[in-house]
Amino acid sequence: MKSLIIILLYFVFEGVSVQINDHNQDRISSKVYNQSQVHVMQNDRHHSEYYGYERSCLDAEDISPCVCTYYSASNAMDLECSTVEREKQLKQIFKADFPFKNFREFHIQGNNNLKVLEAGIFNGISFESINICNNNLEVIESQAFDSCYEVATAIFLKANRITSFPFDELSRFSKLSHFDIFSNSLSVIPANAFNGLTALDYLDISDNYAKIVGTFQDLPSLHIIDLGYNDISIVPANFIKTGSSDLTYIYMWGNNIVSVEPGAFDIVDGLYAMEDNLLSTLEEATWRPYLEVGGKLFAARNPLICD
């Protein structure tokens, strides 16, 4: 008997239950969590002590059309370059004589002109947060962010047209806690590139319709991982084994998943989102270990066969 008419359905594996329903609010919460972290340095006192001296922006004409904003309360500077007209212009701006090399945030939003971020584009200027979203950007070259390896805590690249990103360099970002490349045009994403990022708390590589190659391991701080709307058909054993006791959300919706092997995920009391896939059964050997520790499985809009 096939039945997914009822919005909330319970499958019982000898005393443990599986919820099969929708939870759009959880996805919204995930994205809000992401957005709330854009300002990575919120403790003004820490910021002032960190830099130890008052800083100032360059003259506006030296970096136009980019805009530098100085925040006296936190002694921090942000750089906004959303209206840059071409790659050559951006490169020239970073050749200016910056009196201070350490910025808090870098922004490019809604830019239709830039297609490529070249290697060494920042020319020694470092940013704790890189926010390049909603543009027509297609390629980020190797070492484009090389000046940020030791300081960057957040990289936001969502809603561009990125087809090429230097994933092999991610291990060099020793403080990276947030990485978001949601809604781009990547064809392959190497899961192993994230392994060993011990500070990584939030990972969103969803909506790329990409093949995920390898497994996610050794991510002890991970809280949220979103792999939704990619090209995953079989979830193998040890696919997500981060070792994180804080892992709360595993989003796998909107793929082409037909089976999940036992031992695929960390056993945590979090949420396993499997909606909009091609699962016909929920195997007890696979799902019981997660449910027994309080995990929640969401599997709405799968072609489940209910015997």
Backbone as CSV, one residue per row, in Angstrom:
resi,resn,N_x,N_y,N_z,CA_x,CA_y,CA_z,C_x,C_y,C_z
1,MET,0.846,-1.188,0.000,0.000,0.000,0.000,0.883,1.240,0.000
2,LYS,0.615,2.139,-0.910,1.358,3.396,-0.972,0.510,4.490,-0.357
3,SER,1.117,5.235,0.561,0.354,6.316,1.171,1.280,7.408,1.666
4,LEU,1.175,8.557,1.018,1.860,9.739,1.526,0.881,10.900,1.584
5,ILE,-0.423,10.571,1.671,-1.457,11.603,1.674,-1.440,12.351,2.996
6,ILE,-1.281,11.621,4.072,-1.287,12.250,5.384,0.009,13.021,5.568
7,ILE,-0.074,14.236,6.029,1.101,15.090,6.163,2.074,14.537,7.195
8,LEU,1.583,14.021,8.295,2.439,13.500,9.342,2.203,12.013,9.460
9,LEU,3.230,11.209,9.191,3.087,9.761,9.177,4.182,9.168,10.038
10,TYR,3.856,8.140,10.795,4.842,7.514,11.664,5.081,6.075,11.250
11,PHE,6.350,5.729,11.035,6.741,4.342,10.858,7.362,3.904,12.171
12,VAL,7.010,2.749,12.646,7.492,2.309,13.945,8.405,1.104,13.779
13,PHE,9.642,1.253,14.263,10.594,0.155,14.294,10.694,-0.312,15.743
14,GLU,9.717,-1.085,16.212,9.720,-1.641,17.555,9.975,-0.569,18.600
15,GLY,9.207,0.474,18.576,9.270,1.466,19.628,9.936,2.770,19.258
16,VAL,10.626,2.846,18.127,11.201,4.110,17.697,10.417,4.607,16.501
17,SER,10.294,5.920,16.362,9.416,6.464,15.332,10.172,7.320,14.341
18,VAL,9.623,7.357,13.134,10.171,8.157,12.049,9.094,9.116,11.595
19,GLN,9.404,10.418,11.597,8.446,11.395,11.106,8.683,11.619,9.624
20,ILE,7.603,11.543,8.865,7.700,11.838,7.439,6.794,13.034,7.186
21,ASN,7.384,14.207,7.226,6.601,15.419,7.016,7.493,16.492,6.426
22,ASP,6.917,17.656,6.221,7.671,18.751,5.647,8.194,19.615,6.780
23,HIS,9.300,20.313,6.536,9.838,21.185,7.579,10.584,22.345,6.935
24,ASN,9.850,23.091,6.119,10.481,24.215,5.437,11.078,25.213,6.416
25,GLN,10.477,25.302,7.611,10.983,26.264,8.575,12.417,25.955,8.976
26,ASP,12.761,24.656,8.991,14.128,24.296,9.345,15.111,24.792,8.306
27,ARG,14.729,24.699,7.026,15.624,25.201,5.969,15.754,26.708,6.076
28,ILE,14.649,27.390,6.365,14.707,28.832,6.551,15.622,29.167,7.715
29,SER,15.489,28.418,8.816,16.335,28.666,9.973,17.796,28.489,9.628
30,SER,18.087,27.485,8.795,19.465,27.237,8.378,20.029,28.444,7.658
31,LYS,19.262,28.993,6.725,19.758,30.117,5.949,19.873,31.368,6.817
32,VAL,18.944,31.551,7.755,19.027,32.692,8.656,20.271,32.581,9.520
33,TYR,20.555,31.363,9.988,21.763,31.136,10.783,22.992,31.572,9.998
34,ASN,23.015,31.210,8.728,24.125,31.582,7.857,24.257,33.098,7.783
35,GLN,23.146,33.770,7.471,23.184,35.211,7.292,23.622,35.919,8.565
36,SER,23.248,35.392,9.712,23.543,36.065,10.965,25.022,36.073,11.283
37,GLN,25.806,35.276,10.551,27.221,35.169,10.853,28.089,36.026,9.945
38,VAL,27.487,36.844,9.079,28.295,37.630,8.153,29.249,38.544,8.903
39,HIS,28.768,39.193,9.968,29.646,40.033,10.774,30.350,39.134,11.772
40,VAL,31.553,38.750,11.423,32.221,37.696,12.171,32.865,38.186,13.456
41,MET,33.073,39.473,13.580,33.671,39.989,14.794,32.658,40.884,15.487
42,GLN,31.952,40.360,16.468,30.884,41.111,17.098,31.299,41.694,18.445
43,ASN,32.420,41.269,18.969,32.871,41.757,20.257,33.793,42.945,20.036
44,ASP,33.272,44.162,20.248,34.037,45.361,19.939,35.310,45.454,20.771
45,ARG,35.216,45.080,22.028,36.381,45.171,22.901,37.495,44.268,22.387
46,HIS,37.114,43.073,21.981,38.109,42.147,21.432,38.756,42.740,20.186
47,HIS,37.937,43.357,19.351,38.465,43.904,18.103,39.493,45.001,18.381
48,SER,39.183,45.902,19.321,40.099,46.984,19.625,41.407,46.456,20.188
49,GLU,41.317,45.463,21.074,42.520,44.896,21.659,43.330,44.151,20.604
50,TYR,42.620,43.526,19.671,43.306,42.737,18.642,44.188,43.630,17.773
51,TYR,43.649,44.762,17.340,44.416,45.629,16.463,45.355,46.553,17.242
52,GLY,44.946,46.976,18.443,45.853,47.686,19.320,46.096,49.144,18.970
53,TYR,45.562,49.642,17.877,45.766,51.021,17.485,44.615,51.438,16.586
54,GLU,44.383,52.738,16.528,43.289,53.241,15.702,43.693,53.210,14.236
55,ARG,42.784,52.747,13.423,43.063,52.638,11.993,42.222,53.646,11.212
56,SER,42.482,53.766,9.926,41.712,54.691,9.092,41.711,54.193,7.658
57,CYS,40.695,54.619,6.901,40.569,54.229,5.504,41.448,55.101,4.608
58,LEU,41.646,54.625,3.401,42.329,55.425,2.388,41.414,56.559,1.939
59,ASP,41.992,57.517,1.231,41.176,58.539,0.594,40.266,57.874,-0.431
60,ALA,39.034,58.353,-0.509,38.023,57.715,-1.349,38.457,57.618,-2.808
61,GLU,39.115,58.654,-3.318,39.476,58.648,-4.738,40.546,57.599,-5.063
62,ASP,41.282,57.163,-4.063,42.345,56.181,-4.305,41.801,54.786,-4.579
63,ILE,40.581,54.515,-4.118,40.031,53.170,-4.274,38.670,53.166,-4.962
64,SER,38.226,54.298,-5.468,36.934,54.381,-6.159,36.903,53.418,-7.355
65,PRO,35.774,52.719,-7.583,34.463,52.848,-6.946,34.281,52.020,-5.673
66,CYS,35.328,51.384,-5.174,35.203,50.689,-3.893,35.007,51.713,-2.776
67,VAL,34.400,51.271,-1.696,34.127,52.149,-0.562,34.648,51.486,0.706
68,CYS,35.471,52.204,1.436,35.981,51.725,2.722,35.180,52.369,3.844
69,THR,34.740,51.555,4.797,33.990,52.059,5.946,34.738,51.704,7.221
70,TYR,34.983,52.728,8.040,35.680,52.524,9.313,34.680,52.599,10.456
71,TYR,34.752,51.636,11.372,33.873,51.587,12.542,34.715,51.876,13.779
72,SER,34.557,53.086,14.312,35.403,53.496,15.428,35.154,52.670,16.683
73,ALA,33.906,52.264,16.904,33.584,51.512,18.118,34.341,50.197,18.190
74,SER,34.538,49.580,17.028,35.233,48.289,16.992,36.615,48.384,16.365
75,ASN,36.986,49.599,15.933,38.283,49.811,15.294,38.476,48.852,14.123
76,ALA,37.415,48.700,13.322,37.432,47.742,12.212,37.083,48.443,10.904
77,MET,37.550,47.864,9.805,37.280,48.417,8.485,36.697,47.353,7.571
78,ASP,35.706,47.762,6.765,35.128,46.913,5.728,35.390,47.550,4.368
79,LEU,35.459,46.708,3.343,35.659,47.210,1.983,34.558,46.680,1.081
80,GLU,33.834,47.604,0.427,32.714,47.284,-0.462,33.110,47.627,-1.897
81,CYS,33.040,46.608,-2.785,33.455,46.818,-4.181,32.387,46.349,-5.165
82,SER,31.137,46.557,-4.842,30.041,46.011,-5.644,29.890,46.658,-7.011
83,THR,30.398,47.861,-7.186,30.193,48.558,-8.462,31.440,48.558,-9.348
84,VAL,32.369,47.692,-9.061,33.552,47.563,-9.917,33.122,47.135,-11.317
85,GLU,33.731,47.714,-12.345,33.285,47.503,-13.719,34.014,46.373,-14.448
86,ARG,35.202,46.020,-14.010,35.949,44.959,-14.706,37.065,44.440,-13.796
87,GLU,37.617,43.293,-14.156,38.662,42.664,-13.360,39.900,43.553,-13.236
88,LYS,40.272,44.195,-14.322,41.466,45.039,-14.315,41.326,46.185,-13.320
89,GLN,40.117,46.733,-13.222,39.886,47.839,-12.295,40.039,47.378,-10.847
90,LEU,39.496,46.213,-10.521,39.615,45.691,-9.162,41.083,45.430,-8.813
91,LYS,41.813,44.881,-9.750,43.236,44.613,-9.531,43.997,45.903,-9.272
92,GLN,43.665,46.951,-9.998,44.336,48.238,-9.828,44.041,48.838,-8.463
93,ILE,42.815,48.681,-7.980,42.438,49.214,-6.667,43.309,48.610,-5.573
94,PHE,43.564,47.316,-5.662,44.360,46.661,-4.623,45.858,46.942,-4.759
95,LYS,46.239,47.716,-5.765,47.620,48.183,-5.865,47.816,49.507,-5.133
96,ALA,46.723,50.075,-4.608,46.816,51.324,-3.856,47.666,51.106,-2.600
97,ASP,48.150,52.198,-2.044,49.011,52.129,-0.859,48.142,52.080,0.400
98,PHE,47.699,50.874,0.749,46.860,50.698,1.933,47.722,50.848,3.193
99,PRO,47.400,51.802,4.083,48.198,51.959,5.307,47.990,50.811,6.288
100,PHE,46.831,50.148,6.192,46.531,49.013,7.056,46.118,47.834,6.185
101,LYS,46.658,46.690,6.486,46.483,45.515,5.633,45.392,44.567,6.108
102,ASN,44.842,44.800,7.306,43.887,43.860,7.889,42.498,44.468,7.957
103,PHE,41.577,43.939,7.145,40.192,44.391,7.128,39.302,43.345,7.798
104,ARG,38.123,43.791,8.179,37.147,42.854,8.736,36.400,42.129,7.628
105,GLU,35.744,42.877,6.720,34.902,42.242,5.704,35.170,42.817,4.316
106,PHE,34.993,41.935,3.322,35.046,42.326,1.914,33.728,41.948,1.270
107,HIS,33.124,42.890,0.529,31.807,42.670,-0.076,31.812,42.974,-1.571
108,ILE,31.220,42.083,-2.335,30.777,42.368,-3.703,29.394,41.751,-3.836
109,GLN,28.394,42.578,-4.090,27.011,42.118,-4.173,26.355,42.671,-5.435
110,GLY,25.636,41.811,-6.160,24.850,42.266,-7.299,25.665,42.831,-8.442
111,ASN,26.846,42.296,-8.664,27.724,42.794,-9.725,27.623,41.886,-10.946
112,ASN,27.326,42.463,-12.095,27.190,41.689,-13.332,28.430,41.754,-14.219
113,ASN,29.465,42.440,-13.761,30.631,42.680,-14.607,31.772,41.689,-14.380
114,LEU,32.041,41.365,-13.143,33.176,40.494,-12.831,32.855,39.043,-13.152
115,LYS,33.732,38.401,-13.889,33.587,36.978,-14.218,34.647,36.127,-13.523
116,VAL,35.808,36.722,-13.260,36.943,35.970,-12.712,37.570,36.746,-11.558
117,LEU,37.872,36.040,-10.464,38.725,36.590,-9.417,40.100,35.963,-9.596
118,GLU,41.074,36.783,-9.933,42.387,36.283,-10.299,43.231,35.921,-9.081
119,ALA,44.241,35.113,-9.299,45.190,34.743,-8.249,45.809,35.993,-7.636
120,GLY,45.870,36.038,-6.303,46.493,37.154,-5.610,45.777,38.469,-5.756
121,ILE,44.472,38.434,-6.036,43.725,39.659,-6.315,43.793,40.662,-5.165
122,PHE,43.862,40.190,-3.914,43.861,41.105,-2.773,45.233,41.729,-2.517
123,ASN,46.259,41.259,-3.186,47.588,41.874,-3.124,48.073,42.086,-1.685
124,GLY,47.916,41.068,-0.860,48.426,41.138,0.509,47.458,41.688,1.532
125,ILE,46.302,42.184,1.107,45.280,42.661,2.037,44.482,41.457,2.538
126,SER,44.260,41.394,3.851,43.537,40.253,4.415,42.151,40.666,4.890
127,PHE,41.228,39.697,4.840,39.848,39.895,5.280,39.431,38.716,6.150
128,GLU,38.744,39.027,7.240,38.231,37.971,8.107,36.967,37.345,7.525
129,SER,36.208,38.121,6.784,34.986,37.625,6.150,34.971,38.066,4.692
130,ILE,34.751,37.101,3.798,34.657,37.372,2.360,33.227,37.098,1.937
131,ASN,32.542,38.125,1.469,31.127,38.010,1.122,30.943,38.452,-0.330
132,ILE,30.903,37.471,-1.240,30.773,37.737,-2.677,29.554,36.963,-3.163
133,CYS,28.398,37.607,-3.174,27.132,36.904,-3.408,26.272,37.631,-4.442
134,ASN,25.446,36.844,-5.133,24.468,37.388,-6.084,25.129,38.171,-7.220
135,ASN,26.141,37.554,-7.809,26.860,38.171,-8.922,26.865,37.225,-10.119
136,ASN,27.571,37.626,-11.176,27.769,36.762,-12.344,29.150,36.114,-12.342
137,LEU,29.779,36.069,-11.201,31.116,35.509,-11.068,31.132,34.036,-11.475
138,GLU,32.125,33.645,-12.284,32.207,32.280,-12.804,33.425,31.501,-12.313
139,VAL,34.547,32.176,-12.137,35.791,31.476,-11.798,36.492,32.181,-10.643
140,ILE,36.893,31.397,-9.651,37.786,31.879,-8.601,39.089,31.108,-8.763
141,GLU,40.136,31.811,-9.132,41.397,31.150,-9.442,42.121,30.685,-8.182
142,SER,43.019,29.739,-8.367,43.875,29.278,-7.279,44.638,30.456,-6.687
143,GLN,44.675,30.532,-5.360,45.370,31.570,-4.598,44.727,32.944,-4.717
144,ALA,43.475,32.992,-5.138,42.781,34.287,-5.162,42.672,34.873,-3.758
145,PHE,42.492,34.003,-2.760,42.324,34.461,-1.377,43.559,34.153,-0.532
146,ASP,44.728,34.103,-1.145,45.919,33.639,-0.429,46.293,34.504,0.769
147,SER,45.957,35.776,0.747,46.289,36.664,1.865,45.370,36.462,3.067
148,CYS,44.359,35.616,2.901,43.363,35.416,3.962,43.468,34.048,4.631
149,TYR,44.426,33.236,4.228,44.517,31.870,4.736,44.491,31.810,6.266
150,GLU,45.213,32.701,6.919,45.386,32.604,8.367,44.370,33.403,9.161
151,VAL,43.531,34.195,8.498,42.606,35.060,9.243,41.138,34.851,8.899
152,ALA,40.832,34.340,7.719,39.430,34.245,7.286,38.655,33.253,8.148
153,THR,37.523,33.704,8.663,36.630,32.825,9.414,35.352,32.521,8.643
154,ALA,35.061,33.292,7.604,33.820,33.086,6.854,34.026,33.410,5.379
155,ILE,33.540,32.509,4.519,33.551,32.730,3.071,32.150,32.464,2.551
156,PHE,31.505,33.506,2.035,30.152,33.410,1.494,30.207,33.683,-0.007
157,LEU,29.826,32.689,-0.813,29.906,32.793,-2.275,28.597,32.388,-2.930
158,LYS,27.495,32.555,-2.263,26.237,32.013,-2.761,25.637,32.843,-3.893
159,ALA,24.849,32.130,-4.710,24.078,32.750,-5.792,24.954,33.495,-6.791
160,ASN,26.056,32.869,-7.169,26.849,33.335,-8.295,26.667,32.336,-9.437
161,ARG,27.625,32.291,-10.356,27.609,31.297,-11.438,28.927,30.528,-11.462
162,ILE,29.455,30.276,-10.294,30.790,29.701,-10.170,30.838,28.281,-10.718
163,THR,31.751,28.058,-11.650,32.004,26.718,-12.190,33.346,26.170,-11.729
164,SER,34.220,27.051,-11.237,35.560,26.629,-10.835,35.965,27.322,-9.540
165,PHE,36.323,26.507,-8.539,36.766,27.026,-7.241,37.927,26.162,-6.750
166,PRO,38.971,26.746,-6.153,40.146,25.971,-5.710,39.906,25.248,-4.383
167,PHE,39.107,24.201,-4.429,38.780,23.470,-3.209,40.021,22.911,-2.518
168,ASP,41.058,22.613,-3.286,42.252,22.015,-2.691,42.984,22.964,-1.748
169,GLU,42.605,24.245,-1.740,43.243,25.210,-0.848,42.506,25.389,0.470
170,LEU,41.337,24.800,0.622,40.542,25.046,1.819,41.266,24.648,3.098
171,SER,42.075,23.624,3.041,42.778,23.166,4.243,43.726,24.224,4.796
172,ARG,44.031,25.239,4.025,44.950,26.290,4.462,44.240,27.383,5.260
173,PHE,42.902,27.344,5.261,42.137,28.331,6.034,41.955,27.791,7.456
174,SER,42.918,28.056,8.306,42.979,27.424,9.622,41.873,27.858,10.574
175,LYS,41.245,29.012,10.341,40.208,29.517,11.239,38.811,29.476,10.625
176,LEU,38.664,28.884,9.469,37.397,28.943,8.739,36.276,28.250,9.505
177,SER,35.214,28.994,9.803,34.067,28.420,10.515,32.815,28.364,9.652
178,HIS,32.742,29.198,8.607,31.574,29.222,7.727,32.014,29.183,6.265
179,PHE,31.457,28.231,5.524,31.712,28.176,4.083,30.387,27.944,3.381
180,ASP,30.035,28.858,2.471,28.735,28.819,1.794,28.949,29.087,0.308
181,ILE,28.714,28.046,-0.508,28.793,28.198,-1.963,27.475,27.721,-2.577
182,PHE,26.398,27.976,-1.848,25.029,27.647,-2.242,24.666,28.281,-3.588
183,SER,23.945,27.519,-4.412,23.369,28.015,-5.660,24.410,28.580,-6.621
184,ASN,25.278,27.680,-7.072,26.234,28.012,-8.120,26.145,26.960,-9.217
185,SER,27.189,26.810,-10.019,27.137,25.915,-11.179,28.294,24.924,-11.185
186,LEU,28.672,24.473,-10.003,29.760,23.504,-9.894,29.305,22.144,-10.398
187,SER,30.180,21.422,-11.075,29.832,20.089,-11.572,30.307,18.989,-10.634
188,VAL,31.415,19.223,-9.949,31.967,18.249,-9.003,32.433,18.992,-7.755
189,ILE,32.096,18.444,-6.583,32.562,19.008,-5.319,33.288,17.911,-4.548
190,PRO,34.576,18.091,-4.250,35.332,17.073,-3.515,35.110,17.195,-2.010
191,ALA,34.395,16.244,-1.442,34.101,16.288,-0.009,35.374,16.304,0.825
192,ASN,36.388,15.590,0.376,37.630,15.480,1.143,38.324,16.823,1.342
193,ALA,38.002,17.804,0.515,38.646,19.110,0.627,38.334,19.791,1.950
194,PHE,37.224,19.417,2.577,36.829,20.048,3.833,37.396,19.325,5.050
195,ASN,37.890,18.120,4.852,38.325,17.301,5.970,39.489,17.946,6.722
196,GLY,39.372,17.944,8.039,40.411,18.526,8.873,40.226,19.990,9.185
197,LEU,39.143,20.608,8.690,38.858,21.999,9.049,38.209,21.993,10.430
198,THR,39.022,22.034,11.448,38.539,21.790,12.811,37.644,22.895,13.352
199,ALA,37.679,24.084,12.761,36.827,25.186,13.219,35.522,25.282,12.438
200,LEU,35.372,24.492,11.376,34.207,24.631,10.497,32.922,24.268,11.230
201,ASP,32.007,25.231,11.270,30.745,25.095,11.994,29.559,24.979,11.046
202,TYR,29.645,25.621,9.898,28.526,25.700,8.950,29.049,25.452,7.544
203,LEU,28.474,24.468,6.858,28.888,24.132,5.494,27.662,24.006,4.609
204,ASP,27.576,24.850,3.583,26.457,24.819,2.641,27.010,24.760,1.223
205,ILE,26.849,23.590,0.587,27.244,23.431,-0.817,26.024,23.013,-1.639
206,SER,24.849,23.384,-1.177,23.602,22.947,-1.801,23.297,23.705,-3.086
207,ASP,22.344,23.161,-3.838,21.832,23.797,-5.052,22.913,24.034,-6.109
208,ASN,23.786,23.070,-6.271,24.759,23.100,-7.358,24.501,22.005,-8.382
209,TYR,23.690,21.014,-8.007,23.410,19.852,-8.857,24.724,19.192,-9.274
210,ALA,25.644,19.130,-8.312,26.986,18.607,-8.561,27.131,17.195,-8.006
211,LYS,28.084,16.461,-8.541,28.455,15.179,-7.969,29.340,15.443,-6.755
212,ILE,29.033,14.771,-5.651,29.838,14.891,-4.442,30.782,13.698,-4.399
213,VAL,32.069,13.955,-4.474,33.071,12.894,-4.545,33.795,12.805,-3.209
214,GLY,33.914,11.585,-2.666,34.621,11.399,-1.410,33.690,11.450,-0.214
215,THR,34.254,11.621,0.976,33.473,11.610,2.214,33.863,12.794,3.094
216,PHE,32.975,13.125,4.025,33.202,14.231,4.956,33.680,13.651,6.287
217,GLN,34.921,13.942,6.665,35.537,13.365,7.857,36.251,14.454,8.664
218,ASP,36.403,14.192,9.966,37.238,15.033,10.830,36.836,16.504,10.770
219,LEU,35.579,16.751,11.119,35.046,18.116,11.208,34.404,18.265,12.582
220,PRO,35.196,18.319,13.641,34.686,18.182,15.006,33.809,19.316,15.503
221,SER,33.787,20.446,14.803,32.966,21.584,15.241,31.702,21.759,14.412
222,LEU,31.481,20.891,13.436,30.386,21.095,12.486,29.023,21.023,13.165
223,HIS,28.195,21.992,12.829,26.837,22.097,13.373,25.794,21.837,12.299
224,ILE,26.012,22.396,11.110,25.070,22.266,9.996,25.832,21.887,8.729
225,ILE,25.313,20.889,8.001,25.844,20.545,6.681,24.671,20.432,5.719
226,ASP,24.697,21.195,4.649,23.608,21.221,3.667,24.152,20.774,2.314
227,LEU,23.716,19.581,1.894,24.109,19.008,0.605,22.917,18.919,-0.339
228,GLY,21.839,19.620,-0.024,20.612,19.508,-0.791,20.770,19.900,-2.252
229,TYR,19.944,19.285,-3.092,19.871,19.611,-4.518,21.236,19.521,-5.204
230,ASN,21.830,18.339,-5.040,23.017,17.963,-5.796,22.719,16.642,-6.494
231,ASP,23.740,15.949,-6.948,23.552,14.714,-7.714,24.123,13.537,-6.921
232,ILE,23.352,13.086,-5.941,23.748,11.965,-5.094,22.705,10.872,-5.254
233,SER,23.102,9.676,-5.617,22.143,8.579,-5.783,22.251,7.543,-4.672
234,ILE,23.465,7.195,-4.281,23.677,6.235,-3.201,24.536,6.904,-2.130
235,VAL,24.061,6.854,-0.893,24.824,7.409,0.223,25.603,6.263,0.859
236,PRO,26.924,6.229,0.703,27.702,5.088,1.179,27.961,5.139,2.680
237,ALA,28.424,4.032,3.216,28.852,4.005,4.612,29.962,5.032,4.823
238,ASN,29.929,5.685,5.995,30.949,6.675,6.379,30.954,7.916,5.494
239,PHE,29.823,8.225,4.880,29.751,9.401,4.010,29.922,10.690,4.806
240,ILE,29.236,10.802,5.938,29.376,11.960,6.820,29.734,11.434,8.203
241,LYS,31.015,11.395,8.489,31.504,10.949,9.796,32.454,12.019,10.327
242,THR,31.858,13.096,10.801,32.627,14.281,11.179,33.277,14.171,12.550
243,GLY,32.690,13.338,13.412,33.170,13.272,14.782,32.656,14.407,15.640
244,SER,31.698,15.182,15.124,31.159,16.322,15.863,29.977,15.898,16.728
245,SER,30.038,16.231,18.008,28.904,15.970,18.897,27.862,17.072,18.790
246,ASP,28.184,18.143,18.081,27.267,19.276,17.919,26.510,19.241,16.599
247,LEU,26.737,18.220,15.777,26.065,18.154,14.478,24.558,18.034,14.683
248,THR,23.823,19.018,14.186,22.389,19.121,14.455,21.544,18.967,13.205
249,TYR,22.039,19.399,12.060,21.263,19.357,10.824,22.091,18.733,9.702
250,ILE,21.550,17.670,9.106,22.125,17.064,7.911,21.065,17.143,6.821
251,TYR,21.267,18.033,5.865,20.295,18.245,4.798,20.745,17.504,3.540
252,MET,19.904,16.558,3.100,20.205,15.755,1.908,19.054,15.806,0.905
253,TRP,18.137,16.717,1.083,16.931,16.742,0.261,17.226,17.108,-1.194
254,GLY,16.274,16.715,-2.064,16.334,17.143,-3.451,17.461,16.547,-4.265
255,ASN,17.997,15.416,-3.844,18.979,14.704,-4.651,18.250,13.591,-5.411
256,ASN,18.968,12.590,-5.855,18.353,11.433,-6.513,18.624,10.172,-5.703
257,ILE,18.568,10.294,-4.394,18.982,9.208,-3.509,17.993,8.049,-3.573
258,VAL,18.510,6.870,-3.900,17.685,5.657,-3.930,17.983,4.752,-2.749
259,SER,19.161,4.912,-2.133,19.476,4.080,-0.972,20.497,4.766,-0.077
260,VAL,20.405,4.431,1.207,21.346,4.923,2.210,21.911,3.709,2.931
261,GLU,23.217,3.531,2.871,23.829,2.366,3.486,23.942,2.543,4.999
262,PRO,23.904,1.450,5.751,24.107,1.545,7.206,25.434,2.229,7.527
263,GLY,25.417,3.049,8.575,26.633,3.740,8.983,27.017,4.901,8.105
264,ALA,26.047,5.461,7.379,26.356,6.563,6.461,26.688,7.861,7.184
265,PHE,26.045,8.084,8.344,26.147,9.375,9.021,26.661,9.231,10.450
266,ASP,27.072,10.371,11.021,27.308,10.431,12.456,26.019,10.075,13.185
267,ILE,26.138,9.345,14.269,24.963,9.007,15.070,24.760,10.114,16.095
268,VAL,23.847,11.019,15.799,23.560,12.155,16.669,22.050,12.325,16.781
269,ASP,21.621,13.082,17.782,20.187,13.313,17.969,19.732,14.529,17.175
270,GLY,20.221,14.644,15.959,19.884,15.777,15.107,18.818,15.441,14.093
271,LEU,18.740,16.279,13.056,17.719,16.146,12.027,18.365,15.639,10.745
272,TYR,17.787,14.568,10.189,18.248,13.991,8.928,17.178,14.284,7.875
273,ALA,17.442,15.251,7.001,16.444,15.713,6.034,16.648,14.994,4.707
274,MET,15.709,14.099,4.371,15.829,13.271,3.165,14.653,13.489,2.220
275,GLU,13.947,14.593,2.340,12.794,14.840,1.487,13.178,14.926,0.011
276,ASP,12.181,14.686,-0.843,12.330,14.889,-2.293,13.473,14.074,-2.893
277,ASN,13.545,12.806,-2.504,14.499,11.883,-3.099,13.746,10.721,-3.739
278,LEU,14.423,9.606,-3.957,13.817,8.463,-4.646,13.816,7.213,-3.767
279,LEU,13.721,7.402,-2.468,13.713,6.273,-1.540,12.389,5.526,-1.619
280,SER,12.458,4.213,-1.787,11.237,3.395,-1.779,11.044,2.690,-0.447
281,THR,12.124,2.539,0.321,12.037,1.907,1.642,12.926,2.653,2.626
282,LEU,12.605,2.487,3.897,13.438,2.999,4.984,13.936,1.786,5.760
283,GLU,15.158,1.383,5.488,15.682,0.154,6.061,15.980,0.324,7.548
284,GLU,15.486,-0.627,8.331,15.681,-0.561,9.776,17.164,-0.575,10.145
285,ALA,17.958,-1.391,9.450,19.385,-1.485,9.757,20.097,-0.149,9.564
286,THR,19.572,0.651,8.651,20.171,1.959,8.395,19.740,2.988,9.421
287,TRP,18.439,3.062,9.690,17.901,4.195,10.423,17.726,3.990,11.921
288,ARG,17.612,2.749,12.379,17.394,2.516,13.805,18.454,3.176,14.692
289,PRO,19.769,3.076,14.385,20.767,3.674,15.282,20.576,5.169,15.509
290,TYR,20.118,5.895,14.492,19.911,7.337,14.642,18.660,7.633,15.456
291,LEU,17.622,6.862,15.213,16.357,7.093,15.901,16.453,6.737,17.375
292,GLU,17.256,5.746,17.698,17.375,5.321,19.089,18.048,6.370,19.974
293,VAL,18.810,7.277,19.385,19.440,8.333,20.186,18.674,9.649,20.082
294,GLY,17.474,9.609,19.491,16.638,10.806,19.400,16.719,11.549,18.093
295,GLY,17.380,10.980,17.095,17.441,11.621,15.788,16.078,11.682,15.121
296,LYS,15.896,12.650,14.248,14.623,12.845,13.544,14.864,12.684,12.044
297,LEU,14.107,11.794,11.441,14.214,11.547,10.005,13.010,12.139,9.297
298,PHE,13.257,12.995,8.319,12.198,13.575,7.505,12.339,13.035,6.088
299,ALA,11.274,12.412,5.584,11.352,11.731,4.286,10.119,11.963,3.428
300,ALA,9.508,13.119,3.538,8.341,13.423,2.713,8.715,13.445,1.237
301,ARG,7.722,13.175,0.389,7.862,13.240,-1.065,8.951,12.304,-1.585
302,ASN,8.972,11.088,-1.047,9.721,9.963,-1.587,8.707,8.911,-2.015
303,PRO,9.012,8.087,-3.012,8.060,7.059,-3.463,8.069,5.834,-2.544
304,LEU,7.796,6.068,-1.266,7.866,4.996,-0.270,6.772,3.963,-0.482
305,ILE,7.155,2.713,-0.349,6.209,1.598,-0.419,5.930,1.144,1.001
306,CYS,4.695,1.285,1.421,4.310,0.957,2.793,3.595,-0.388,2.808
307,ASP,4.223,-1.413,3.362,3.615,-2.743,3.423,2.792,-2.891,4.698
